[in-house]
Amino acid sequence: PERSKAKIVECARKIKKLGQDDPRRVNHSVKVGLAITLVSLFYYFEPLYDGFGDSAMWAVMTVVVVFEFSVGATLGRGLNRGLATFLAGALGFGAHRLATLSGEKGEPMLLGLFVFLLATTVTFVRFFPRMKARYDYGLLIFILTFCLISVSGYRDDEMLDMAHKRVSTILIGSLTAVFVCICICPVWAGDDLHNLAATNIEKLGIFLEHFGVEFFRKPGEGESINKASLQGYKSVLNSKNMEESLVNFARWEPGHGQFKFRHPWKHYLKFGSLTRQCAYRVEALNGYLNSDIKTPPEIQGMIQDSCTKMSSELGKALKELALAIKRMTPPSSASSHLVKSKNAAKNLKFLLYSDLCSGINLLEVVPAVTVTSLLFEVISCTEKIAEAI
Amino acid sequence: PERSKAKIVECARKIKKLGQDDPRRVNHSVKVGLAITLVSLFYYFEPLYDGFGDSAMWAVMTVVVVFEFSVGATLGRGLNRGLATFLAGALGFGAHRLATLSGEKGEPMLLGLFVFLLATTVTFVRFFPRMKARYDYGLLIFILTFCLISVSGYRDDEMLDMAHKRVSTILIGSLTAVFVCICICPVWAGDDLHNLAATNIEKLGIFLEHFGVEFFRKPGEGESINKASLQGYKSVLNSKNMEESLVNFARWEPGHGQFKFRHPWKHYLKFGSLTRQCAYRVEALNGYLNSDIKTPPEIQGMIQDSCTKMSSELGKALKELALAIKRMTPPSSASSHLVKSKNAAKNLKFLLYSDLCSGINLLEVVPAVTVTSLLFEVISCTEKIAEAI
């Protein structure tokens, strides 16, 4: 009993954490519950039930399947479902008629052929990356509806009646889902994408701001910054897929807040890839934080100031850029930080160039030189990011 | 007309390329067509249609929705769908009875409450990363079936009849999908995962094998290796999501080929993250291939041999490891290549340590030193990969 009690406590803690990490999750769950209950009761009450018959269950199904976390995803699914049902219904109706004309023996063969050809073709089309990104669900529903309609074996008038009911119920379901999704605490994929872009840059900034000090800090000397906060940038490395799906969702969304309809969402992909370029350099830098080789004091004395300055100014510039993105204002002081960082780099290059070293073994300066060189690279990455804003 | 002709040719070329890149795509499309046609005709022919009535359409729906590219994904979806339908059906039946007992007025309220609570809870559960990875589809179907059953308003005996039909048709659909998926040119997610792990390492190996020569090559001198073939490693950087989904699929698969059921698929995730660690270093190295700063000849003469040797032996070791993974044999000569590479590194370190430089300005040696240092890092990454096999 002790053990099971501990497990329950552990589980409750996890649930609480999941909700606290992103309270929108709780909202979303309640919204889904609400939408489904609305449509279900719709379905339950007699007058409507008489009118739509069994077709009414399609409304419930549509809500369950279409309701997604963000507005863009819900809209995309709803539109996909509606359009695909309509098109496939019309095509299925045509196929069914054509098959009926060919006599009793030819009918099943012709129908089988139609279904086979359409299912094969559309399944192949789903492999196209562009189609997969935006219309995957629609293509699935297209196959589904076509098969159901063409093979159903209803008479023509029955079928028209059914098609009418089906389309209306799916419309009711989609509209309910979209309505609840937009009207109650909407979650915009566009906002999420925008924030993701900003926080990713901010995370890099946080790392770089403290990197210089951390790198030259002697063991046991001074307060170490919380290491965990420096490692935040790791999530940037694998952000590509999330960005891509958010872009696909955001493109379905109407204008909202600061974003107009047809906001250049694709731009965020270019932007994200520049950010990741920078993150890969930062990851390489991170490998030198706990280097075994100690930089000789004379070299350290020579480069420490410039290096620390370069890194911290880079960090400030990146944080400034992140803030500018968040607020959608032109970055105020980012370029001045960048200039300071570049001046420090110039300074450092001059020192390295003029101060002909003697009596130093190269092995000992390896980490310091590498870090310097990687920081040069980060500067050029940051410049590209600043230009892309 | 000229333009539209060009567009059609372009489109045909794309289709051909998509098919040639992975011929299994064509197979898959045909398989889906076949399975759907089978079930559709099943549905079309009278005797069965009489027996199952409208429920037969659930068989078609199940095939369309369950059939996925790999065996693991199909099995996972099929099991999820079957189990969720069964459980939710039983629970929905119970809820419906309970609501009936509470009188005519209380029934819709109680039903609404049940639906709301269940939909909200299950939607929240879908946010748990573990649940999302393996049971997302099942949870969706759970909500769907529960709502349909509990709200349907059928009488008890009707409902039992319907439940029986529904479960049988879903079973027929799932079995058809799984049967066609496994029996005709099966695509195993496990195989794909295994090959992905091997090719990712191989791509790093190819880069490193040629990196040393490329780096020290003077402009215009000698044949440049096809640059595109060196850039293959870029895909490794973003392989995480693909690996994770393949692992989730592979866990549903029964034993096949060289893999037993419950093959330690999760191990591939650890392995993949080590490979990516290595890839980040390689990405940093790649930045120095077109460096502007020329290494002074005396330094280049000192380090070129060791550096080139280190890099090419690393490349060979990685390629050997990739081959060993592919064949599932212990790597034969990988460790000897690794030792050679480490010897070259030791040699280089000795040179750097003993040859006290004089009259050299540090700026000019920055790229060379950085590359050396990154290669040291790659060595330790490679060692970790070799250990993890």
Interface residues (C-beta under 8 A of the other chain):
Chain A: K14 I15 L18 G19 R25 V26 H28 S29 V30 V32 G33 L34 I36 T37 S40 L41 Y43 Y44 F45 Y49 D54 M57 V60 M61 V64 V65 P108 L111 G112 V115 F116 L117 L118 A119 T120 T121 T123 F124 F127 F128 L140 I143 L144 C147 L148 V151 S152 G153 L237 N238 K240 N241 R276 Y280 R281 E283 A284 G287 K349 L352 Y353 S354 D355 L356 C357 S358 G359 I360 N361 L362 L363 E364 V365 V366 P367 V369 T370 T372 S373 L374 E377
Chain B: K14 I15 L18 G19 R25 V26 H28 S29 V30 V32 G33 L34 I36 T37 S40 L41 Y43 Y44 F45 Y49 D54 M57 V60 M61 V64 V65 P108 L111 G112 V115 F116 L117 L118 A119 T120 T121 T123 F124 F127 F128 L140 I143 L144 C147 L148 V151 S152 G153 L237 N238 K240 N241 R276 Y280 R281 E283 A284 G287 K349 L352 Y353 S354 D355 L356 C357 S358 G359 I360 N361 L362 L363 E364 V365 V366 P367 V369 T370 T372 S373 L374 E377
